[in-house]
Amino acid sequence: MRYFVMLCDGMADYPIASLGEKTPMDVAKKTTMNALASEALVGKVKTVPDGMKPGSDVANLAAMGFDPTTCYTGRSPLEALSIGIDMADTDIAFRCNLVTLTDEADYAQKTMADYSAQEISSQEASQLIDAINEAFSDEQIHFYAGVSYRHCMIWKGGPNGLDLTPPHDISDRVIGPYLPKQPKILALMEKSYEVLKDHPVNQARKARGLRPANSIWLWGEGTRPSIPKFAEAFGLTGTVISAVDLIKGIGIGTGFEVVDVPGATGNIDTNFAGKGQAAIDAFRRGRDYVYVHVEAPDECGHQGDLENKIRAIERIDQDILGPVVAALKQDGEPFSVLVMPDHPTPIATKTHAMDPVPFLIWRSDEKRQGVDHFTEETAGQTGVFYESGKALGQEFLKDALAKQ
């Protein structure tokens, strides 16, 4: 049995007035998802345990069939794995966003204009992180460049368990009420504005009409991760395909092969077709389990971009899910498909939500009476509900678990 997971980050949403109280999933043209749903087990799953924040870190671990309450140690440590940072037991990793703040003189009075600095390029960002390192790096603290706006700070022997706010949770808000209480973290963020605001990279961006990446924002701290190996848990070889360090880091932590796809960006301009082909290639190399993660619906949700959120869902269906399912059918081996978001990222709120998400599990050897249209509403109407990602993972991987 082969297993294919199509993880559509942030795809779920709330009804939107301009869509006639429908959701992006309702109106998106998704021929393959709907065809699978008509013969699939369809329902909802709670991917975020009580007491945990609805981040892609926790929710993707759950979607893979793990229990985040036992293996999650923080978001940034997972990204550190992907970047290649060898963390010591006493190291604390922090996610370091490059953000755009407004230009009020008082740092606390500034507004979070853009949590991603308008999707700054990795090349530009690397130069800014170099400047941050030159200003702040010492025996305890060092910064590491990642992809686009997503970077990492390691603090040797640093504090953990801080109540730090993700910048995408406070888009268009004055940042004062959300600033960290920890003095060193706050000082680094405040001083970074002076380092970055007139940096040549930002001067060039402003000259081109782009937003400057004029501050760092630190959050998502944690210790070195301890994720179970997927092969030991389920007896399967796995591949993960994603544009973002977080999911790549989860893949590395679980012992997956991690595939980099040229042109994969984590946004609407990502190489959808390339991800689909990479999944087909992985199966034809003999991998048992392939996990394709697409960030675009989530990014569009954070940006309040309804048109492109719908388009992202359609591109996932057309350029990834459709070709992969067709190839697996052509190959002739039994296979199962799981399609789901990790969490909702509603257009109305521009941030993650705790709500259970819709899923479908289609099996080539087990047809069911499903639903004609795969949406949040139809998934809820089936009455099928899983209390955790681990429980859903056990259902999806039941054939593999039976052989354990």
Phi, psi and omega per residue, in radians:
M1 nan 2.289 3.015
R2 -1.739 2.644 -3.091
Y3 -2.265 2.187 3.138
F4 -2.125 2.185 3.090
V5 -1.940 2.155 3.036
M6 -1.876 1.741 -3.088
L7 -1.683 1.940 -3.081
C8 -1.756 1.565 -2.975
D9 -1.001 2.184 3.048
G10 1.206 0.247 -3.032
M11 -1.106 -0.651 -3.085
A12 -1.183 2.657 -3.029
D13 -2.682 -3.081 3.052
Y14 -1.862 2.776 3.061
P15 -0.987 2.445 -3.048
I16 -2.105 2.270 -3.053
A17 -1.012 -0.740 -3.092
S18 -1.180 -0.251 3.078
L19 -1.778 0.271 -3.103
G20 1.232 0.678 -3.112
E21 1.078 0.519 2.993
K22 -1.838 2.983 3.129
T23 -1.876 2.915 3.036
P24 -0.966 -0.639 3.081
M25 -1.123 -0.601 3.115
D26 -1.071 -0.828 -2.950
V27 -1.634 -0.312 3.141
A28 -1.142 2.464 3.058
K29 -1.432 1.895 -3.048
K30 -2.369 1.324 -3.022
T31 -1.017 -0.799 -3.059
T32 -1.249 -0.773 3.115
M33 -0.994 -0.803 -3.106
N34 -1.155 -0.690 3.119
A35 -1.101 -0.758 3.095
L36 -1.125 -0.764 -3.087
A37 -1.061 -0.499 -3.114
S38 -1.193 -0.309 -3.126
E39 -2.171 0.326 -2.955
A40 -2.033 2.901 2.871
L41 -1.349 2.074 -3.076
V42 -2.155 2.396 3.120
G43 -3.033 -2.730 3.108
K44 -2.236 2.711 -3.117
V45 -2.421 2.481 3.077
K46 -1.590 1.815 -3.070
T47 -1.548 -0.320 -3.088
V48 -1.955 1.967 -3.140
P49 -1.120 2.686 3.077
D50 -0.977 2.406 3.102
G51 1.541 -0.086 3.114
M52 -1.963 2.657 -3.117
K53 -1.406 2.546 -3.079
P54 -1.393 1.190 3.113
G55 -1.741 2.868 3.117
S56 -1.172 -0.409 3.093
D57 -1.106 -1.038 3.135
V58 -1.057 -0.808 -3.012
A59 -1.227 -0.615 3.096
N60 -1.280 -0.623 3.010
L61 -1.015 -0.747 3.121
A62 -1.122 -0.735 -3.121
A63 -1.116 -0.447 3.082
M64 -1.420 -0.088 3.108
G65 1.693 0.214 3.101
F66 -1.681 2.864 3.088
D67 -1.765 1.817 -3.088
P68 -1.044 -0.450 -3.108
T69 -1.174 -0.300 -3.122
T70 -1.914 -0.301 -3.040
C71 -2.191 -0.064 -3.086
Y72 -1.551 2.244 3.137
T73 -2.140 0.138 -3.114
G74 2.282 2.748 -3.088
R75 -1.310 -0.911 -3.012
S76 -1.068 -0.610 3.087
P77 -1.022 -0.559 3.099
L78 -1.198 -0.701 3.089
E79 -1.183 -0.603 3.109
A80 -1.063 -0.639 3.078
L81 -1.009 -0.785 -3.108
S82 -1.174 -0.679 3.141
I83 -1.202 -0.393 3.118
G84 1.731 0.374 -3.138
I85 -1.468 2.227 3.118
D86 -1.618 1.683 -3.062
M87 -1.402 2.422 2.979
A88 -1.449 2.883 -3.110
D89 -1.072 -0.506 -3.093
T90 -1.638 -0.013 3.120
D91 -1.337 2.526 2.994
I92 -2.065 2.178 3.100
A93 -1.672 2.470 3.066
F94 -2.178 2.409 2.937
R95 -1.231 2.361 3.124
C96 -2.115 1.734 3.038
N97 -1.396 2.519 2.841
L98 -1.647 2.070 -3.013
V99 -2.135 2.898 3.012
T100 -1.888 2.081 3.029
L101 -1.913 2.680 3.053
T102 -1.245 3.016 -2.873
D103 -1.816 0.459 3.027
E104 -1.011 2.580 -3.088
A105 -1.135 -0.700 3.129
D106 -1.448 2.100 -3.093
Y107 -0.940 -0.731 -3.079
A108 -1.179 -0.319 -3.137
Q109 -1.588 -0.069 -3.140
K110 -1.252 2.761 3.124
T111 -1.945 2.518 3.081
M112 -1.317 1.630 -3.084
A113 -1.348 -0.556 -3.114
D114 -2.858 2.003 -3.105
Y115 -1.220 -0.195 -3.084
S116 -2.093 0.118 -3.071
A117 0.860 0.822 3.102
Q118 0.989 0.790 3.114
E119 0.910 0.942 -3.129
I120 -0.916 2.516 -3.116
S121 -1.225 2.675 3.128
S122 -1.095 -0.620 3.141
Q123 -1.134 -0.805 3.092
E124 -1.118 -0.778 -3.091
A125 -1.068 -0.673 -3.133
S126 -1.037 -0.685 3.108
Q127 -1.155 -0.653 3.127
L128 -1.228 -0.677 3.089
I129 -1.154 -0.608 3.034
D130 -1.035 -0.737 3.128
A131 -1.149 -0.669 3.095
I132 -1.130 -0.731 3.102
N133 -1.089 -0.750 -3.141
E134 -1.059 -0.622 -3.105
A135 -1.412 -0.602 -2.919
F136 -2.165 -0.282 -3.040
S137 -1.149 2.415 3.073
D138 -2.622 -2.820 -3.090
E139 -1.166 -0.387 -3.098
Q140 -1.741 -0.644 -2.940
I141 -2.086 2.352 3.057
H142 -2.571 2.537 3.133
F143 -1.876 2.532 -3.127
Y144 -2.233 2.311 -3.138
A145 -1.335 2.433 3.074
G146 -2.042 -2.274 -3.103
V147 -1.983 2.308 3.095
S148 0.934 -2.100 -3.078
Y149 -1.575 -0.014 -2.973
R150 -1.760 1.994 -3.073
H151 -2.368 -3.080 -2.992
C152 -2.430 2.448 2.977
M153 -2.075 2.315 3.038
I154 -1.893 2.242 3.099
W155 -2.081 1.899 -3.127
K156 -1.189 2.116 -3.110
G157 1.200 0.403 -3.084
G158 -1.322 3.077 -3.126
P159 -1.386 2.639 3.095
N160 -2.259 2.940 3.098
G161 1.273 0.466 3.124
L162 -1.448 2.697 3.110
D163 -1.697 1.417 -3.058
L164 -1.802 2.404 -3.036
T165 -1.624 2.229 3.018
P166 -1.085 2.378 -3.102
P167 -1.144 -0.491 3.124
H168 -1.245 -0.168 3.075
D169 -1.453 -0.197 -3.021
I170 -2.232 0.553 3.082
S171 -0.965 2.342 3.091
D172 1.175 0.268 3.106
R173 -1.911 2.636 2.989
V174 -1.143 2.331 -2.942
I175 -1.434 -0.265 -3.033
G176 -0.844 -0.880 -3.107
P177 -1.157 -0.224 -3.043
Y178 -1.938 0.089 -3.136
L179 -1.232 2.605 -3.108
P180 -1.179 2.592 3.081
K181 -1.445 -0.411 -3.104
Q182 -1.190 2.124 -2.978
P183 -1.044 -0.749 -3.095
K184 -1.159 -0.759 3.122
I185 -1.059 -0.803 3.140
L186 -1.092 -0.748 -3.125
A187 -1.100 -0.716 3.120
L188 -1.078 -0.752 -3.129
M189 -1.153 -0.798 -3.128
E190 -1.089 -0.807 -3.103
K191 -1.208 -0.475 -3.127
S192 -1.102 -0.514 3.136
Y193 -1.076 -0.717 3.132
E194 -1.197 -0.593 3.125
V195 -1.209 -0.689 -2.936
L196 -1.689 -0.463 -2.920
K197 -1.039 -0.617 -3.117
D198 -1.954 0.289 3.113
H199 -1.060 2.503 -3.141
P200 -0.907 -0.624 3.097
V201 -1.045 -0.762 -3.118
N202 -1.304 -0.572 3.046
Q203 -1.082 -0.737 3.130
A204 -1.172 -0.661 3.110
R205 -1.117 -0.794 3.141
K206 -1.106 -0.641 3.117
A207 -1.125 -0.468 3.116
R208 -1.613 0.109 3.135
G209 1.402 0.327 -3.128
L210 -1.789 2.761 3.122
R211 -1.299 2.433 3.099
P212 -1.383 2.558 2.987
A213 -1.567 1.484 -2.896
N214 -1.783 0.142 3.069
S215 -2.766 2.703 2.917
I216 -1.639 2.752 3.057
W217 -2.395 2.083 -3.028
L218 -1.785 2.350 -3.103
W219 -2.934 3.136 2.999
G220 1.143 0.641 -3.027
E221 -1.299 2.783 3.090
G222 3.101 3.008 -3.130
T223 -1.645 3.040 -3.122
R224 -0.935 2.285 -3.048
P225 -1.272 2.728 3.096
S226 -2.372 1.266 -3.093
I227 -1.570 2.418 3.068
P228 -1.088 2.620 3.061
K229 -1.338 2.309 -3.058
F230 -1.094 -0.704 -3.124
A231 -1.088 -0.633 3.121
E232 -1.280 -0.639 -3.107
A233 -1.295 -0.656 -2.989
F234 -2.214 -0.099 3.105
G235 1.238 0.495 -3.070
L236 -2.229 2.587 2.976
T237 -1.518 2.412 -3.021
G238 -2.252 2.709 3.050
T239 -2.309 2.391 3.045
V240 -2.057 2.398 -3.111
I241 -2.218 1.994 -3.087
S242 -2.741 2.786 3.091
A243 -1.654 -0.224 -2.963
V244 -1.929 2.557 -3.073
D245 -1.092 -0.562 -3.127
L246 -1.017 -0.881 -3.086
I247 -1.272 -0.643 3.046
K248 -1.052 -0.708 3.125
G249 -1.127 -0.709 3.048
I250 -1.053 -0.739 3.121
G251 -1.053 -0.798 3.120
I252 -1.090 -0.751 -3.126
G253 -1.106 -0.555 -3.136
T254 -1.540 -0.049 3.131
G255 1.510 0.307 3.112
F256 -1.342 2.720 2.809
E257 -1.235 2.342 3.124
V258 -1.959 2.117 -3.080
V259 -1.848 2.199 3.035
D260 -1.630 2.190 -3.137
V261 -1.798 2.149 3.088
P262 -0.971 2.327 3.122
G263 1.449 0.066 3.076
A264 -1.413 2.097 -2.973
T265 -2.044 -0.286 -3.037
G266 1.464 0.220 3.127
N267 -2.439 -2.969 -3.048
I268 -1.139 -0.380 3.135
D269 -1.570 0.246 -3.115
T270 -1.165 2.875 3.140
N271 -1.513 1.392 -3.117
F272 -1.004 -0.891 -3.084
A273 -1.090 -0.639 3.114
G274 -1.105 -0.645 3.090
K275 -1.161 -0.704 3.104
G276 -1.085 -0.787 3.133
Q277 -1.140 -0.655 3.112
A278 -1.099 -0.631 3.090
A279 -1.168 -0.758 3.103
I280 -1.053 -0.776 3.140
D281 -1.086 -0.680 -3.135
A282 -1.106 -0.778 3.094
F283 -1.077 -0.721 -3.099
R284 -1.316 -0.186 2.952
R285 -1.504 -0.061 3.092
G286 1.781 0.157 3.105
R287 -1.238 2.498 -3.116
D288 -1.487 -0.597 -2.940
Y289 -2.370 2.155 3.140
V290 -2.182 2.232 -3.070
Y291 -2.032 1.885 3.121
V292 -1.799 2.134 -3.131
H293 -1.949 2.261 3.091
V294 -2.121 2.109 -3.061
E295 -1.433 -0.328 -2.924
A296 -0.955 -0.800 -3.134
P297 -1.059 -0.617 3.128
D298 -1.164 -0.832 3.139
E299 -1.058 -0.722 3.120
C300 -1.139 -0.651 3.062
G301 -1.073 -0.804 3.122
H302 -1.067 -0.586 -3.098
Q303 -1.536 -0.052 -3.097
G304 1.167 0.484 -3.044
D305 -1.700 1.533 -3.054
L306 -1.136 -0.800 -3.088
E307 -1.004 -0.808 -3.104
N308 -1.353 -0.403 3.030
K309 -1.145 -0.771 3.072
I310 -1.071 -0.778 -3.134
R311 -1.090 -0.674 3.135
A312 -1.084 -0.749 3.117
I313 -1.079 -0.735 -3.140
E314 -1.143 -0.686 -3.140
R315 -1.204 -0.639 3.062
I316 -1.030 -0.820 -3.108
D317 -1.137 -0.799 -3.035
Q318 -1.329 -0.743 -2.946
D319 -1.775 -0.265 -3.136
I320 -2.084 -1.134 -3.023
L321 -1.065 -0.841 -3.118
G322 -1.015 -0.942 3.140
P323 -1.099 -0.651 -3.133
V324 -1.167 -0.793 3.123
V325 -1.085 -0.732 3.119
A326 -1.074 -0.737 -3.138
A327 -1.156 -0.713 3.132
L328 -1.153 -0.666 3.069
K329 -1.116 -0.720 3.141
Q330 -1.107 -0.641 -3.119
D331 -1.203 -0.455 2.977
G332 1.527 -0.043 3.104
E333 -1.532 2.635 3.093
P334 -1.062 2.507 3.129
F335 -2.663 2.768 3.103
S336 -2.190 2.593 -3.131
V337 -2.239 2.296 3.012
L338 -2.027 2.151 3.077
V339 -2.077 2.246 -3.132
M340 -2.938 2.728 2.846
P341 -1.485 2.904 3.045
D342 -1.483 -0.628 3.136
H343 -2.790 2.852 2.980
P344 -1.337 2.542 2.913
T345 -2.244 1.457 -3.013
P346 -1.157 2.452 3.067
I347 -1.009 -0.659 -3.050
A348 -1.156 -0.584 -3.055
T349 -1.841 -0.345 -3.136
K350 1.069 0.430 3.089
T351 -2.612 3.045 -3.074
H352 -1.266 2.674 3.096
A353 -2.196 2.756 -3.089
M354 -1.457 -0.183 -2.976
D355 -0.970 2.533 2.963
P356 -0.992 2.658 -3.057
V357 -2.010 2.695 3.089
P358 -1.289 2.622 3.044
F359 -2.519 2.790 2.927
L360 -2.380 2.442 3.015
I361 -2.126 1.994 3.134
W362 -1.936 2.352 3.124
R363 -2.155 2.382 -3.126
S364 -1.158 -0.399 -3.080
D365 -1.947 0.277 -3.084
E366 -2.675 1.453 -3.135
K367 -1.382 2.477 3.136
R368 -2.201 2.991 2.969
Q369 -1.592 1.816 -3.055
G370 -1.763 -2.330 3.131
V371 -2.227 2.681 -3.094
D372 -1.336 -0.433 -3.035
H373 -2.427 2.146 -3.058
F374 -1.511 1.822 3.137
T375 -2.463 3.022 3.065
E376 -1.040 -0.734 -3.080
E377 -1.203 -0.841 -3.103
T378 -1.151 -0.599 3.097
A379 -1.136 -0.646 3.116
G380 -1.254 -0.482 -3.095
Q381 -1.297 -0.304 -3.104
T382 -1.266 -0.384 -3.096
G383 1.417 -0.006 3.115
V384 -1.479 2.189 -3.089
F385 -2.523 2.304 3.066
Y386 -1.957 2.311 -3.062
E387 -1.305 -0.244 -3.101
S388 -2.732 2.772 3.042
G389 -1.110 -0.599 3.115
K390 -1.052 -0.747 3.130
A391 -1.142 -0.714 3.102
L392 -1.155 -0.713 3.108
G393 -1.052 -0.666 3.111
Q394 -1.163 -0.589 3.071
E395 -1.216 -0.817 -3.108
F396 -1.094 -0.691 -3.033
L397 -1.797 0.460 -3.037
K398 -1.066 -0.605 3.118
D399 -1.157 -0.712 3.114
A400 -1.179 -0.727 -3.132
L401 -1.151 -0.555 3.128
A402 -1.135 -0.396 -3.131
K403 -1.595 -0.131 -3.102
Q404 -1.244 nan nan
